[in-house]
Amino acid sequence: MYNILRLTILPGAASLLLAFAVTPIVIKFAQKIGIIDDPSKKKEVKVIHTYPVPRGGGLAIFVAIFLTSLIFLPLDKHLIGILSGAFILTLMGIIDDKYNLNPYLRLIVQFIAASLPIVAGIGIAFISNPLGRGIIDLSHPQINFQILGSVKSIWLISDLFALFWIVLLMNFLNMGAKGVDGQLPGVTSIAGVTIALLSLRFSADTTQWPVIVLALITSGAFLGFLPFNFYPQKIMPGFSGSNLAGYFLGILSILSTTKVGTLLVVLGVPLIDTSYTIIRRVASGKSPVWGDRGHLHHKLLDLGLSKRQVSYFYWGATGILGLLALNLNSSFKLYTFAGLGILIGGTLLWLTYRSR
């Protein structure tokens, strides 16, 4: 029992304390280099804060995850690939917070960053069949080639699936999970703990312990950042923060015995909300990345909820769905996700009709 506590609680606590200590430094750094989101200079409909707020909170989260991982995890090719991709995302996020990069350039960088852990050997070999028993094999076709005398393999479908899964999560969480103060770090922390609890079920497999540790390190970093992002926020996660959330959760869902369906259920509210938002924007002839006030968190604010209450709603929904996901098989996860889609879609329609 002592070893389990040491291997789980200590890394998460260290990451939390480190993020909590580093964030005030990042706030001063952001102010010094001018990474400030000033609503008086940024006339966008989606903006809901009323005073200048530093951006770039992802830097504090990255520092906490990076340093804690080096202390508590073996520095193998997988960890090098993961941390290298996270560094690229953090750097791009800081630059984007400063210069507002072209969305297509950001997407290219996201694919490059997400490809690094896949090149290091992290991929989805199979997924559980959500429509019945058995699995869906993604390990074929394979492309084999030689580099420096050793044979390397590309699992075409597996690697492409993992690549698009990670990039999709980064963008969907960026659009649907960081609209309100404290929303993103709370949701990410709960999702990370859910993955850790899931992996604990397979703790007899020694390969799952690094996954448990990394999941708790990720949760700890976002939780340590939360007090500074909760209403009234002193710093925003920025593009780097939301990207790191999707990046690490995507990788962890792959490593934790390929539980992609579990994460779909846990993050069901922001993922489905973002899906509806993209469909609505495209149907109305707008770009899917064009900001508006059509997200669920906007509707809840218009309904009269405070920013704190909206965050509590997202945290509570994520926690409840996390508990459900831990006890559902693949088929019931699919039904739960579909039912959640109908529920959120109906809620959005009702809130839109009510506001009109």
BELFENGI-V569132 format. One record per pair of residues at least 6 apart in sequence whose C-alpha atoms are under 8 Angstrom apart, sorted by the first residue. I is the first residue (numbers start at 1). GAP is how many residues later the second one is. If there is no record, write none. Layout:
I,GAP
I,GAP
This chain:
7,206
8,204
8,205
8,208
9,207
11,57
11,61
11,202
11,205
11,206
12,201
12,204
12,205
12,206
12,207
12,208
12,209
13,204
13,207
14,54
14,203
14,206
15,49
15,50
15,53
15,202
15,203
15,205
15,206
15,209
16,48
16,201
16,203
16,204
16,205
16,206
16,207
16,208
16,209
17,203
17,204
17,207
18,46
18,203
18,206
19,41
19,42
19,44
19,45
19,201
19,202
19,203
19,205
19,206
20,201
20,204
20,205
20,207
22,38
22,41
22,42
23,34
23,37
23,202
23,205
26,30
26,31
26,33
26,34
27,27
27,28
27,30
27,207
27,208
30,6
30,24
30,25
30,26
31,23
34,64
35,19
35,20
35,21
35,62
35,63
36,16
36,17
36,18
36,19
37,15
37,16
37,17
37,18
38,13
38,14
38,15
39,8
39,10
39,11
39,12
39,13
40,10
40,11
44,247
44,248
45,246
45,247
45,248
46,245
46,246
46,247
53,180
53,181
53,182
53,183
54,180
54,181
54,182
55,42
55,180
55,181
55,182
55,183
56,37
56,38
56,41
56,179
56,180
56,181
56,182
56,183
56,184
56,185
57,168
57,178
57,179
57,180
57,181
57,183
57,184
58,32
58,35
58,179
58,180
58,181
58,182
58,183
58,184
58,186
59,31
59,35
59,181
59,182
60,165
61,160
61,161
61,164
61,180
62,24
62,25
62,28
62,159
62,182
64,157
65,152
65,153
65,156
66,17
68,149
69,145
69,148
72,141
73,6
73,137
73,140
73,141
77,43
77,44
78,39
78,42
78,43
78,44
79,38
80,37
80,40
81,35
81,36
81,37
81,38
81,39
82,34
82,35
84,29
84,32
85,27
85,28
85,29
85,30
85,31
85,32
86,27
86,158
86,161
88,21
88,25
89,20
89,21
89,24
89,151
89,154
89,155
90,150
90,151
90,154
91,149
92,14
92,17
92,148
93,145
93,146
93,147
93,148
93,150
94,144
94,145
94,146
95,6
96,143
97,141
97,142
110,57
111,52
111,56
114,49
114,52
114,53
114,133
115,48
118,41
118,44
118,45
122,129
122,132
122,133
123,35
123,36
123,39
123,131
124,14
124,15
124,34
124,35
124,37
124,38
124,130
124,134
125,12
125,13
125,14
125,33
126,9
126,10
126,11
126,12
126,13
126,32
126,132
127,8
127,9
127,10
127,11
127,131
127,132
127,133
128,6
128,7
128,8
128,202
129,6
129,7
129,201
129,202
130,200
130,201
130,202
130,203
130,204
131,199
131,200
132,199
138,17
138,19
138,20
139,16
139,17
139,18
139,19
140,15
140,16
140,17
140,18
141,14
141,15
141,16
142,11
142,12
142,13
142,14
143,10
143,11
143,12
143,13
144,7
144,8
144,9
144,10
145,6
145,7
145,8
146,6
162,92
165,85
166,80
166,81
166,84
166,85
167,79
167,80
168,78
169,77
169,78
169,81
170,72
170,73
170,74
170,75
170,76
170,77
171,71
171,72
171,75
172,74
172,98
172,99
172,102
172,103
173,11
173,69
173,70
173,72
173,73
173,97
173,98
174,65
174,68
174,69
175,99
176,94
176,95
176,97
176,98
176,119
177,6
177,7
177,10
177,65
177,93
178,6
178,59
178,64
179,118
179,119
180,117
180,127
180,130
180,131
181,48
181,49
181,50
181,51
181,52
181,55
181,126
181,127
181,130
182,44
182,45
182,47
182,48
182,49
182,51
182,126
182,129
183,47
183,127
183,128
183,131
183,132
184,53
184,58
185,37
185,38
185,40
185,41
185,44
186,36
186,37
186,40
186,125
186,129
187,80
187,127
187,128
187,131
188,31
188,34
188,57
188,61
189,29
189,30
189,31
189,33
189,34
190,29
190,125
190,128
190,129
190,132
191,28
191,58
191,72
191,75
191,76
191,127
191,128
191,131
192,23
192,24
192,26
192,27
192,57
193,22
193,23
193,26
194,128
194,129
194,132
195,17
195,20
195,57
195,58
195,61
195,68
196,15
196,16
196,17
196,19
196,20
197,15
198,58
198,128
199,9
199,10
199,12
199,13
199,57
199,58
200,8
200,9
200,12
202,6
203,6
208,47
208,48
211,41
211,44
211,45
214,38
215,34
215,37
218,30
228,6
228,7
229,6
229,7
229,8
230,78
231,76
231,77
249,14
250,10
253,6
253,7
253,9
253,10
254,6
261,69
261,72
261,73
262,60
262,63
262,64
262,71
263,62
264,7
264,73
265,56
265,57
265,60
265,68
265,71
265,72
266,52
266,53
266,55
266,56
266,59
267,51
267,54
268,50
268,53
268,69
268,72
268,73
269,45
269,48
269,49
269,71
269,75
272,68
272,69
272,72
273,22
273,23
273,71
273,72
274,21
276,69
277,11
277,17
277,18
278,10
278,11
279,9
281,6
281,7
281,9
282,6
293,6
296,52
297,13
299,49
299,52
299,53
300,10
301,6
301,9
302,53
303,48
303,52
325,8
